[in-house]
Every structure is written in structure tokens, then in C-alpha cells.
Amino acid sequence: MNSTQITLRHPVGTSAVLSTCGARLVKLHVPDKHGILTNVVLGFSNPDHYEEFQDDLIGATVGRLAGRVENATFIRDGFTYPLTINSPPHHLHGGGEDALDRVNWEVSDQTESEVTFTHMSVNGSNGYPGNLTVTARYSLTSDMSLLIEYFATTDQTTPVNLTHHSYWNLSGANQEDLSGHVLKINALEVLDTHDLIPSGEVSSIEGTDLDYSEPSALSERPWTELDNSFISGEPGVVAELWHPGTGIRLSLTSQQPVLQVYAGKFLSPITNEDGSRVGPGLGLALEPQHVNSAISGRPELQTILLKPGMTYSNIMKFTFSSAR
């Protein structure tokens, strides 16, 4: 794939490298407590690795449907959509070939601190109906944030549930695993699952190992197994991640009802030429989204069917600060 990398900069000191391959975030530099610019996302120094390790989805835009669809069959409002099986017997993160993370997007607009990617997912791609026009916009803002905005329109009714799949590591150059981080998730419920597929039920997590409603040191939890869908409820700050060593704090704002949190236990282990690493436990994915399965009594959690004339949106903001 002949992808292109794009660098964004903002006067507050942040910078980002993005790629047209999967409309993905490759690097994001923010200042630590000493004012030293630090990369806070996992990425590959060799661009070919993004194709070699496609299933890891590092930094990518994910869809048309993020998450798993049981038996590769999406059912909603009387419609049934047989989708591509790429995680037998299920459909995962858009279906492999021609999924949004595996195509080369076009750059439709670019400034010093913002870039907009566009892509047309054609009718029938991985079983999805309709020509879906998708926009992914990345902006560095004056409050030291990375704003990610996804929009989509269609010419036929189709399910849409997009998300972003960076793995966050605030320790500096990804030298440490996540055990030195502190995590807070503004949720008191989680989706029940079987084979990582939502069962249709939810459970309270108060007082359990999954209760991150107060800042919690990951070193004191079984964090390596994190692969859970937290019900985030009201729009606003849904999660915070902090590394005391660098002083870098991340705050995620979202309007989506669910936050998938994944510690990358299935990531392929790679050491980049600069010594930074990718692998299990080295980054935390924070993925705002809906749920592709029907959830008992909770229709507000469920993935919508996008119809002609409607515009889908998923807007998330990763805000950074640092303190001595």
C-alpha cells in the first residue's frame, strides 16, 4: 500500500504523525512534567509493519462495525445482515479485507494542526449494504488535546459503529508496560460476555476488580486481562489515565454510551529501530462506541442503523496535562 504520512503541529507544543493507511495515528508527542516532548501512543517505525500486523489495529480507524458481531450476522429492526467471517465464527472490527483500517484514505483537507481523511466504503464491502462515505478528522487544539471526529453518510440503510484504536502509554517512548499507570473509568456497569460476545445482559462492577470508578493503580489489579466494555452513561469525561513518573495525564471525553478498554494481551511483540516497543501490556486501548448486540432493556447502548439523509458521528477528545 502506497500510504502517506502527515505531520501536524500546534503552537502549544504538541505534534502528531498520521497515515493515510487506515486513517491512523502513528505518533503523538505531548510534554511531560519536565517539558520534554514524549510519544504517548504505540506505533511502528517501519510502515510495512502496519500491513504485516493488520490484526493489531494499532492507531487505526475501525469499522464499519467496531467490536464483534456474533456468528457474523447483524440483526436490528427487522433487518438481517450476513457479514464477512474474519474471527471464526464471528465478524470482528469491520471484517478484514476492505475494512476501514486496511484501506488507503484520501486527504481531503489539511492545515498545520488539522487533517481530514475521507473514504468511500462501497456497497457490499464485507457484507455491508450501501455506499458509506466516511470522514475522519484529527485536530490538535489549544488546550493540548487531540480531537478525533468521525462522520458517515449512506445511500442505503446500514449499521455503523466506528471507533479509534490507538494504544496509550504515558511512560515515555513505550519503554515500560502499563503497570506504572493509574486508571479511572467513569462507569459502574460492564457488559456480560461469552467468547467476548455481549450476552445481552449487564452487571454491576461496584467493589470488583473491574471497579475503576476511583483512581486505581494498575499494579494492584489484574490489568493484563482488561478486555471489557464499560457502560459510560452520560456524555463527558469517561476515562482518565495517569503516569506518575512522567506526570502525563490523559482525559478522554466522549458522547458514546460504551467504552471498550483493552490492554492488548494479543498484540504481536515488536521492538522498533528506535528501541520503542509494541506488544502485550504495553498500551491501553480506549475505544468509545456502541454495542452491536441487543442489550436487554438498554436500547440506547445499541448500534444504530444509519439511513439515507442521516449523519452518523462519533466525536472523542483526548486531553493531556502534566504536573511535577
N, C-alpha and C positions, 0 to 999 in steps of 0.2 A: 504494500500500500504506500503510495507516494503522499505521505502526510506532511503537514507543515506545522512548525512550532511558532508560537506567537508570545512575545513578552509584553506584559503590562507593568506600568509603574505608577505610583501615586506619590505626590509630594510629602505625605506623612511618613514615607519610608518603606511602605510595603511594595512587594513586587510579586508577579506571578508568571509562570510559564504554562501555556496551554497548547493543546494539539488538536488539529482537525480530526485526528483518528479518535472516534468516539466522543468528540466534543469534550475532551478530558482535561483535567487539571494535572499537570506534571510536577510543578513545584509551587510552593507559596512561602515567601520569606516575610517574617514579621520580626520586630525587635524583641530580644529577651530583656531581662531586668538590668543588664549592663549596656543595653542599646545595640547589641550585636545582632545583625540580621541572621535569622535561623529558619531553615526549611522545616515546615511542620506537617508535610504530607509524604507518604511513601510514593516512590516513583522509580522508574528505570532510567539509568544513564544511557543505555543502548535502546534506541527507539524500536528496534526489531523485537525486543522482548515483549512489547505490548501485543504483538501478534502471536508470539511464541507462547505466552501465558495469558491468552484471552479470557479464560475462565475466571481469572483472579479479579477482573473488572477494575483494576487499580486506577482511581481518579476519573472513571468514566461516567457518562450519562447513560442511564439504564432504562430500557423499555422496549416495546410498548408497555408491557406489564412488568414492573419490578416485583420480585418475590416469586413464590411458587404457585402454580396452578395445578391442583390435584388431577391426576390422570390426563393432563394436558387438555382439559375440557372446561372452558369458562362458561358458566350459566348465570344469566341475570335477566330479570324482567321478561321471561318467556323466550329469550334468545339463547341459543347454544352455539358456541364457537369451538370447533376442534382445532387445537393449536399444535405446533411442532413439538415433538417429544425430544428434549435435549438433556434431561436429567431423569432417565427412565425410572418409573413410567410417567414422570411429570414434565411440566413446562417450566423453565426457570429463566427469569430476568430477560424475557423477550424472545427467547428461542434460538440462540446461537446464530447461524448464518443470517446476515441482513438485520440482526438486532441492532439497536441504536449504538451500542458500544463497539460494534465491529465495522462500521461504515465510515467513510471519509466525508465529513460535513463540509459545507461551503461557508466561507466567511462572508457575511452579508454587510457587516459594518464594523468599523474598528476606530478607536481613538487611543490616546496614550494610556488610559486607565480602564477601557472597556472594550469587549469584543462580543459580537453576536454571531453565532453559528446557526445555520438553517439546514434542514434535511427533509426530503420527501420520502416517507416510507410508503411504498406503493401498495396498492390493493393486492391482497393475497400473501404479503410477506409473512412468513412463519404462521400462516393460517388466519391472520387478521384481515378483516374486511376494510375497504375504504382506503383512499389515498390520504394519508395523515401528514400534514405539514407541521413540522416541529421546529421551534425556536429555542435555543439555549443561549442565554446572555450572562456573561461573567463581568462583574464590575468591582473594582477596588474603590472604596469610599473614604470620605474624610474622617470617619470615626473608626478607622483601622479595621474595616470589615471587608469580607468577600461576600458580595451579594450574588446569588445564583437564581436566575429566573427561567422557568420552563413554561412554554406556552404551546398549545397544539389546537389545530382545527382539522376537520374531516369532511369528506363528501358523502360518507356513509356512516351509519351508526356503528361504533366500535368501542371496546373498552380501552381506557387509557389510565395508566398509573406510573408516572415517571419518577425517578429519583436520581440522586447523585451518590457516587460510590468511592469517594476518597477515604483513605485510611489515615487517621490523625495520630501523630506522635509529636508531643511538645517537648521532648527531652533534648532535641538538638541533633540534626543530621542522622536521626534514626539509629543512634548508637545503642540506646537502651531499649528494653522491652517496656511494656505498659505498666509493670508492677510499681513503678515510682509515681504513677499518676493518681490523682484524686478525681472521682466521678460523682456527679449529681444528675439525676434524671427526675424530672417533674412528672411522675406517674406513680399511681398506686395499684394499677392493674396491668396484667400481661395476658396475651393471647395464649390459650392452651393449644398445644400442637401434638401431632403424631407424625413421625417421619418428617418433621419440620413443616408439616402442613397444618394450618389452623383447623382445629376440630369443630369450630363454631361456638365455643364457649370461652369465657374469660375467667381469670382468677385474681383474687386479691393477693398482693405481694407484701403486705404490711408485715414486718418482722421476719421476713425470709431473707435468704442470701441475695435475692433479686431486688430487695428494697434499697434503692439508691435515692430516696426522697430527701435524705440529708447527705452532705458531702462525705464520701466514703473512700478510704484508701484502698486501691485495688489489691494491694499486697495482703489485705486482710480478708479478701473474698476469693471464691473460685472463679476468677475473672477470665481465665483462659477458655472457659466453656460458654462465654457470652455469645448467644446467637438467638436473641429474643425480640419479640415485638411488644413494645411498651405502649400502652394507651395514654397518649399525652393530653387528651382532653382539650382545654381551651387554648386558642392560639396565643403565642407568646414565647417566652424562653422555655424550651423543652429539655435542654440538657446543658451542662457545664462540665468542662474538663480542665484540669489544672496540673501543672508540673512544678512542685516547689523548688526544684533545682534551678530551672531556667526562669521561674517566675511567670511563665506564659500561661495565660488563662484564655480558654475558648468558651464562648457563649453562643448557643445555637437558637435562633428564633425561627419558628415555623408556624404555618397555619394548617398543616396536615394533622389528622387525628391520631396517627400511629408513628412511632419512631422505632425502626429496626436498629438494633445495636449488636454489632458483630466484631469479635476480637480476632478474626482472621485465622482461625485454627486450621483451615485447609489451604492457606496460602503456600505457594511454592517458595522455598528458601533460595534467595539470590543475594550475592554481595556485589554491589556496583563497583565500578572502577575507582570511584572516589571514597570507597570504604563504607558508604551508607548501605543499609541492608533492607531487604524485603523478606517477610516470612511470618510464620505463625506467632501471634502475640506481639508483633512489632507495630501494629497500628489498629486503631479503633474506628470502624465504620459507623457513622451516624446518619441514617437514611430515612428522612421524612417521607411518608407515603400513606396510602390506603391499604385495605385488605382485600385480596382477590376472592376469598371465600366468603360465604354468607355467615354472618355472626349473629347468633340468637339474640333478638331484641335490640340490636345495635346497628340499624341501617346506616347511621351516619359514619360508620367506620368503613363501609364497603366501597370498593372501586365503582366509579360511575360508568355509564355508557355515554360516551360523547356523541352528540348528534350534530348533523349539519346545522350551521348557524350558531352553535355554541363555541366557546373558547375555554379550553382546559388551562389551568395554571397551577404551578407548584413553585412557590417563592420561599427561599430559605436564606438566612443571613448568618454567617459565621463571623462573630465579632471578637477581636483579640485585645488583650491588655497585658501589661507586665508590671510587676512590682518587686521591689527589693525585699 
